Amino acid sequence: MRRIFTPLVAGLVLLSTASAFAQNGQPRNLILFIPDGLRALTVTRQIAPTMAALRDQGVNFRNPHSLFPTFTMANSSAMATGHYLGDTGTFSNTIYTGYPSVPAGNTVVPFIENDDVLGDIDNHFDGNYLNEETLLKLARDKGLSTAAIGKLGPTLLFDHTDRVDRPGLHSIVFDDATGTPRGVPVADEIKAALEKAGLPTATPSRGANAKAGDAKTPGTVDANIPQQAYFADVATKVVLPLFKERGKPFVLVFWSRDPDGSQHNHGDSLNQIVPGINGPTSMAGIRNADNNLAQLRKALDELGLSASTNIIVSADHGFSTISKESKTSPSAKVTYADTPAGFLPMGFLAIDLAKALQLPLSDPNDGNKPVAADAHPKFGNGVLGKDPAKPDLVVATNGGSDLIYLPGKDKKLAGRTVKALLEQDYVSGLFVDDALGSFPGTLPMSALNLKGQARTPTPAIVVNFRSYASGCAEPTTCSVQIADTVLRQGQGMHGSFSRGDTMNFMAAIGPSFKAGFADPLPVSNADVGFTAAHLLGLTPTNKGKLVGRVMTEAMPDGATPKATSSVLRSKPANGLRTVLAFQRVGDQRYFDAAGFPGRTLGLDDTDKKKTAGK
C-alpha cells in the first residue's frame, strides 16, 4: 500500500507543527520513554502510579497500535523514523539479510538486537539499511543535544550510522554494550561526569533477570532492577544536567527493557498457561519501568526543565503468554531432549515445512549442518533445499509470528507453502508478497504497509500464529499465543496479530499536549516517530511514503480528523479466510488484529464491522 499525502493531511501537519512552536515562543525538549512490552490495560494507579498519573494528567491515547509484526526492532524502526516496516526493512527481530552476517555467527538470519550486527547490516546496505533518517541524527544535525539510553539494539537504532570513532559528534549512547570494545565510544566529558557522579563507565549485566530457565527449571523471579537503575542514574545524574548546562533543546530516548525482559523470562508458571505473564515477576517488571520514569520526571523538576519538556510514553508492543500446544504439527509428535512430550519444539515451523515440502532442512546458526530427525534447529531458523548455501526457502524464527523468504521468487513453491501452512492448527493468518500473486486464504503484504522502499530482502510470506485469551476480565491482558521460541509454555512472548500484542501503552504530557485529554482516535508507533520529529521542528527527507501522521488531536488548538473502521477478508481456502480488522484516519491504516476468526484474539466481532472486499 502506498500512502499519499492529501492536501488535508498535509495541512494538518502544518497546523500541528505551528501549534507546537507557537506556545510560549520557545523551543521544546523531548523525552521519548519506551517501556518495552507494556500492555495498555495493565497500567493502573496501584501497579504503575507514575505512568497512570502521566496518562490521566496529560493525553491518554486510548486507541493505541503497535506495528505488525509486533516485535521490538520493527517498532523501534517506526519510532526512530516515522515510517512503516515496508520502508525501514526491519520486518522483525530476526530477518533474512541475503548474506552471512559475521558478527551474528556467519548466518543469513541474524538476530538484530545487537550493535555489531546493526553496523554490519548498515555496511551491506549503503551505510544505512533503514533507508530513512532517524530522529536523533536529524536532531543532532540541527544542533540539538541528543542521547539514547537503554536496551541493546533498539536504543542504538535511533542514531545507528556514523558512530564508531566519533565520540562527542555522535549522540550519547548507553546500552548493554557500553564500556566494552563493542559499545559506542563514550566522550571524555561524559566519562568525567560519570566519575563525578560516582557511576561506573560500564553498564552492569542483567544478572538473574537474564536467566530464562529451561523445560525443567523455572526462569527468573527478579526484575531488571540493577541494570535499569544504572541507566536511570546516567540519564538523571549525567545526561540531563549536561543538557541543562548546554542550554540547547534536547531529545532523550530512554528504552526500558522492563517489563519485556521480566515477562519473557519469568519463572512464575513453568509449562503452565496461568498465571503466565500476570505473575509477580511480570508485575515487578512493570513497577521497575514505572520507577525509572518517576526518576526522570523528578530530575526534570529539580533541573527546572519540566515546563519546557514534552514526554511521550509508548511501548513497542503488547505481550502474551506462550503456548506450545498443537494437534496437527508433525514436530509435536517427535521426542526431543529439551522439549516436554507433546509440545512444539523450537523451530517447529521450519521442521513442519521441511516435511510437508519434502526439502532437506539445515541449520543456518550451526554452519548449515543438516538437522537430524530427533533434533531442532539451534535457534529455530531454517534453510530448506538441497544446497543450504542457495536455499529454496528460509524460515526466520521470531516468536508470535515467523517470516518465510523465497530467495528464488518461486511462485509454485509459494503456493505449496501456503497450502502446507493452511493445514496447521497453530497458523492464524497468512500475508504474501504481492509480487508472488494472489493465493486463496491469504492477504497481500501491502495491506499491512509491508511493501515499500525497504533495502533488506522482503519476506515472501508472513505467518501469524494462533492466539486466544486464557480467561480474565480484560482479554488483552491475558492473551495467549503459539510462539516459535526457545522460551517455554507459560513464559512471555509477542509478535502475533492478537489485539493483546497490538495494544501497546501510549500516553503523553508536556507544553505541546493537551491536559486531561482522552484521545479516542487510533494512533501508532509510526505516528509517535512522525509526531516527535515535528515537535522538534525536524524535516526529514523521506524516501518512502509509508509514514505516520502528526497526532494533532492531542495538541492545543490542533485539528481533529475523523476515523473509520473496516475489515478486509481474503478469498476462502479450506474454509479459512485471513481477516484484517483495521481503522483509518485519512489514508493512514491502524491494524487492530488479523488472522483466522476463532484463532486470533480480537477478531470475534468482525462480522459486525464494515467489510471491504479483497
N, C-alpha and C positions, 0 to 999 in steps of 0.2 A: 504494500500500500504506500503510495506517495502522498505526503502531506503538503498541501498547497496553502500558502498564506492568502486568505481573502482580505480585501480592504478592511472589513470589520475587525478581523482578528488582528491585523497589523495596527489598526487604530487603538485597540485595547492595549496592545503592548506599549505604544507610545504614551497613552494616558497613564498607565500604571507607573511607567518609568518617571514621568513628570511628577506624579503624585509623590513618589518615594523621595525625590530630591527637593521638592518644594517645601517640605516640612522643616521648619527651623533654619532653612538655608545652609545646612552644614552636612558634610559627608557622614555616612553611616558606616559603622563597623558591622561585621557579621560573624557569628559563631554558628557553624553547622554541626550539630551534635547527632551522631548516629548510634542509637542503642541497638546493636546488631541482633536481629531476630526477635524484636519486641512485638508481641501481639497487641493490637489496638485495645481490646477489651480487658486485658489483664492490668491495665493502668488504673489503679484505684488510690484513694487517699490513704488507705491502710498499707498497701504494698509499695507504691511509688509516689509518695506525697509531693516530691518536687515536680515531677512530670505532670501529675494531676493538677497541681496549682498553676503551672505554666499553661496547660491546656485550658483550664477554666478561666483564668485571668486574661489570656491572650486569645489566640484563634484555635478553636477545636476543629480540625479537619475530620469531620465525621464520616467521610466517604473516601478513604484513602486506598491507594493501589500500588503494590509492588509490580514491577515488570516481570513477565514470564519469559523464560524460565526464572523462577523466584529464587535466585542464588545471589550470593554476596558480590562477586566480581561483576556480574551482569548489572546489578543495580548501582554499584559503585560507579560504573562507567556512565550510567544515566545521570547520576547526581553530579559527576565531575564535568560532564559536557552538555547536559540538557538534551541529549539525543537518545533515541531508542536503539535497541541492540542491532537492528539491521544496518545501522550506520557505524556503531562502535566496534562491531565484530566480536564483542565479549558475550558470546552466546551462553556461557555457563562458567563454572569454576574450573572444569576440565574441558578443554577444547582440542580439536584436531588442527594442528598447525601446517601439516603437509611436509614437514621436515623434522628430523630428530633434534630435539632441544637438549643440548648437552647439560646445562645446569639442572634440568629436570630428570636427569638419568638417561639421556640419549633416547628419549621416547618421542613419538609423534603425537602423543596425547598428554601434554603436560598439565599438571595442576598449577594454576597461575597465581595462587595466593603466595607469591614468593618474589622478592625484589629482583633476584638474579634472573629468574625466568621472565619477568616482565621486561627487563633490559634486553634479554636475548631475543624476545619476540619483536621488540621495537627495532632491534638491529636488522631483523629479517624483513621488516615491512616499512622500509623507508624512514626509519628513525622515530616513527610514531604510529604504532599499529592501530590506535584508536581512530586515526584519520580525522580527528577533530581536536580543537584547542580545549584545554582543561581550565577549570575555574581558577586554580591557584596560579597557573602560568600566566593567564590573562591578567590576573590581579597584580602579580609582581612586575610584569612588563609595563603596567601602568604606574608603577611606583608605590603600590600598597605593600604593607608588611604582610607576610603570608607564612602560615605554618600548618602542618598536618601531623597529628599525634594519634597513635593507637595501633590497631590490629595490623599485622603484617599482610601486605597485599593491597587491600582497598585503600589504605592510608596513602601509600606512595602513588597510587593511580591518579590522585588529584594534581600531581605535578611530577610525572614519571619520566620526562625527557630532559636531556642536558643536565645530568645530575652528578656525574662521577667525581670530577676533580675541581669542582667549583663551589666549595662551601662558602656561604656568605652571599653568593649570587643566586643560589637556589633557595626555594622555600625551606624553612626549618622543618625537618622531618625526624620524628621519633617513632620507631616501631619496634617490633621484637628483635630486629637485627641491629639496632643502634649500639654502637660500642664494639662491634665485631668487624672484621675485614669486609663482610658482605653488606654492612649497613651504609646508609647515605652519610657521607662525612659531616661532622658537626663543626661549625665555625668556631674560631678561637673565642669570640665574645660570648658564645653560648657555653663553651667549656668553663670560662671564667665565672659566668653566672651560676652554673651548676655547682661549682666549688663553693661559691659564696653562700648558696642556699643549702649546702651540706648534702647535695644529691650526687649519686654516682653517675659516671659517664656512660655506663652500660645498662641496658634495660634488664631487669630481673626476669627470670623464667616464669612460666605459669605454674610451676610446681605441681602440686597434687591436682590442680584443675585440669591439667593436660592428660590425666590418666583416664582412658576410656574403658578399661577392663577388657573382658573377653566373654565368651559364651558361658563361662563358669564363675567368672569374677566380676562383681559389680564395678561400675565406673566410679567417678569422683563423687564426693559429698561436699566438696569445697567450691565456693565461687572463686572467680579470678581476682581476688582482692589485692594481694601484694603488687602484682604487675600493674593493675589499673591505678592503684594508689600512686605508684611512681609516675605514670603518665599524667595523672591529675596534678601532682606536685610540680612536674615540669611545666604544665600549662599555666598554673596559678602562681608559682613562685619564680619562674624564669621567663616564660614567653610573654604573658600578659604584662608584667612590669616593664619588660623591654619595649613592647609595643607602645605602652603608655609614655615611656621616655622618648621614643622616636617622634611622637606627636603626629603620626600619619594614620589615615584609615587603615584598618587591618581586616583580614579574614582568617579565621582559625577553624580548621576541621578537626573534630575530636571523634574518633571512631572507637566506641566502646565494644570490646569483644563480648562482654556480657550484655544480655543474658544468653547469647548464642552459644558460647563455649560451654557454659554450665548446662544448658538444655541438651546439647549434643551428647556430652559425656556423662551425664548424671547416672548415679548408681542406685536410684530410688525404686526401680521396678524391673529388675533384670528378667528379660524374656516375658514380661507381663505388660499388657496394654495400660492398665490402671495402677498407679496414678499417672504413669507416663511423664510428660513434661509439666505436670501440675504438682509435682512433689516438692519437698522443702529445698532441694538443691537448686531447682529452676527458680523458685521464688527468691532465694538468696542472690541469684544472678541478677534478677530484676532490681532488687534493692541496691546491689552494688553499682549498677549503672546509674540509678537514681542519685546515689550519694556522690558520684562523680559530677553529675550535673549541678547538684547543690553546691559543691565546692567551687565550680566555675562561676556560678551566679554570685556567690559570696565574694569572690575575688573581684568581679566586676563592680560590685557595690563599694568595696573598700578602695578600689582604684579610681572611683568616680567615673566609670565607663558605662554604667547601666543605661543611662539616659540616651546615649548615642550608639547603643549596640543592639542590633536585631539578633534574635536567636531562632533558628529553625531546627526543630527536632524531627527527624524522620528515620524510622527503622528501614533497613534494606528489604526486609521481608517478614512474613509471619512465621509460624512454626507448627509442627505436627509431631505426634508420637509415631514411632516406626512400627510397622507390621511386616512380618516376613512370611506370611501365610499365602499359599496358593494351592488350588485343587487341580490346576491344569498344567503347571510347569513341569517339564521333564527333569529339570535340575533339582527340584524339591524332592524328587524320588530317589536321588543318589545320596550315598553316605559320604560325608566329608569330615575330616579330622577336627575341624574347628567350628562346625555348624550343628546345632541341635537337630535331631532326626525330624524330617518333615518340613523343616524351614528352608526358605530360599537362601542360597549361598550368595556371597558377594560375587558380582559378575553374572547373575542369573540370566540377564538379557542376552549377553554375548554367548553364553553356553546354549541357551534355548534356540537362538537364531542359527548358530553353527549346526545344530542338529536338524532343524527344520529345512535349512537351505543346503544341507549336505556339503558344507565347506569346512576345511580344516581351520581350527582355532589356535592362534598363537598369542603369546603374552607380550605386548609392547613395553611392559615395565620389567621384563625379565629376559632381555636380549632376544626377543621374538621366538622364544622357545615354545614348542608345541605344549598345549595344555592337556594334561592327562585326563582320562575319563573320570577319575575319582578326585579331581582337583579343580580349583577355580583360578582365574587369573589373579595375580598378586594384588592388584588394586582394582580389579573388576573390569578394566578396559580390555578390549579385544580387537585383534586384526584378523579378518576372515579371508581365506583364499589360499591357493597353493603356494604362492610366493608372498611371505609376510612383509617383504620389503616393498612389494607392489600389491597391496591388498585390494580385494574386490569390495570389501565393506569394513568400516571401522566403527566400533562402539566406544563412545566416550561416556564413562560411568560417572554419575553425579549425585544421585540421591532420589528425590521425588520425581525426577524426570531424567531421561538419558538422551544423548544426541547420537544419531546414526549418520555417517558420512559414506558416500559412494564416490570415491576418487575418480572412477571411470565414467560417471554420469550415466550408468546403465539403467535405462527406463524399465526393462524387463525385470532386472534384479530388484528394482524399487517395487514393482508390482508384487513380486514373490515375497518380498519382505513385509509389505503391508498385509498380505494375506496371512502370513505366519503370525504377525502381531495381533491380528483380529481374533485369533483363536485362543489367546491367553487371557485369563480372568483378571490378571493384575494390570492390564492395559486399560486406560480410560482416556481415549482421545489421541488422534494422530494428526500431525501437521506436516505437510510435504512441500518441498521446494517447488515453487510454481514452474520452474524450468523443466521439471520432470513430468509435468502434465497433471491431469485430474484423476483421482482414484476414489471410487465409492467408499464411504466410511471415513473419509479424511477431509480436512480443510486446508487451504493453501497457507503457507507461512506468511505471505504478505498480509493476511488478515490480522496478524499479530504484530505488524511492523518489524518483522524479522528479515525483510528483504529491502536492502538499501545500498549504501555505498561502502559496505564493510570490506576491509582489506584481507582479513583472515578468511579461510575457506568457510563457505556457507553449509550448514548441515543439510542433508538430503531429507531426513525425517526427524522430527522431534516427538519423542514418545512420552506421554503423560501417564503416570501411574495412578491406580485406584486410590480413592480417599473416602473417608466416612467419619462420623462423629462417634465417640465412644460412649456418649450419654452424659449430658450436662445441660444446664440452663441456657448457656450460650455456646452453640455448636462450634463456632470458630475458635473457642478456647480449648476445645478437646478434640481437635481434628486428628485423625489417624491416617497414615498413608503407607502404601507399599514403597519401600525405598531400596535402591541398589547401592549398598554401602557396607563398609566394614563394621559399622555400628550395629547394635543388637536390637531385637524386638523390645520395645519399651523405652528405648532411648529416644533422642530427638533428631529430627531432620526437617528439611524444607525442600523447595524446588518444584513442587507439584502445582497444578492449576486449581487446587482447592481454594475456596474463599478463606480457609484458615491460613493459607500461605500468602495469598494476595492482599490480605487485610492487615497491613502494617500500621504501627502507631505513627501519627503525624500531628504536630502542633507548632505554633509559632507565637512569639511575643516580641515587642520592641516598638520603637517610634514609627516604623513604617507599616505596622499592622494594627488592625482594629483591636479594641479591648472587649473581652467578654463576648466574642462572636463565635457562634457555631456555624461552620460552613457546610451546607448540605451538598454542594457541588462535588463531583468527582475530581480528585487530584491524584497525581502520580509522582514517582521519583524523578521522572524526566521534567516534570513541572518544577520540582524543587531545584534542579540544576539550572533551569532556564530563569526561574524567578531570582535565584541567588545572583546570577550574573547581572541581571537588570537592576537589582537593588544596589549593586556596587558600581553601576554605570559602565559595565563592560560590554563590548560589542564584538563578539566572536565572528569570524569569517566561516560560516557554515558551509561544509562541503556536501553534507547530506541534508535531506529535507524532513527527516523523521524526528521532529523536535517537539518538546513540550510547550506549554503556554505559561505566561505570567499569571499568577493566581490573583488577578485584580480584585476579585470579590472580597478578598481578605484584607484589603488596604483601604484606609480612609479615602472616601470620595472615588474609589475605584469602581469600574464598571462591573456589573453582574451579568454574565452571559447566561444563556439557557442551556439546560441539559436534557437529553432524551435517553431512553433505554431501548435496546434492540437485542435480538437473538439471531444468530447465524447458524444454520443447520446444513450439514453435508447431505449428500445422497446416501441412502442406506446401503449397508453391506452386511450380510449375515444377521440382519435385524439390528445392526448397530449404526448409530449416527454420531459423528463428532459434532457437539453443540457448543457454541461460544456465546456466553451471555456478557454483554458489554454495554457501556454508556458512551454518550457523545457530548462533547462541548465544541460546537463548531465542527471542524474537520478532525478534531482530536478524539481518539478512542481510548477508553479506560476499560480494562479487562477484569471482569468480576470473577468468573470461573469458566472452565471448559472441560469437556470430556464426554463420556457416555452417561446420559442421565441414569441415575441409580448407582453410578460408580464414582461420582465426583461430588464432594460436599459443596453445596451452593447452587446446584442445578435443579433442585427439586421443584422449583416454581417456574421453570422456563416456559411451560405451556401457557402461563398467564400473561406472558410478555409478548410484545410485538415481534413478529417473525420476519426476518429478511432472508430471502432465498439466496442460495449459493450463486 
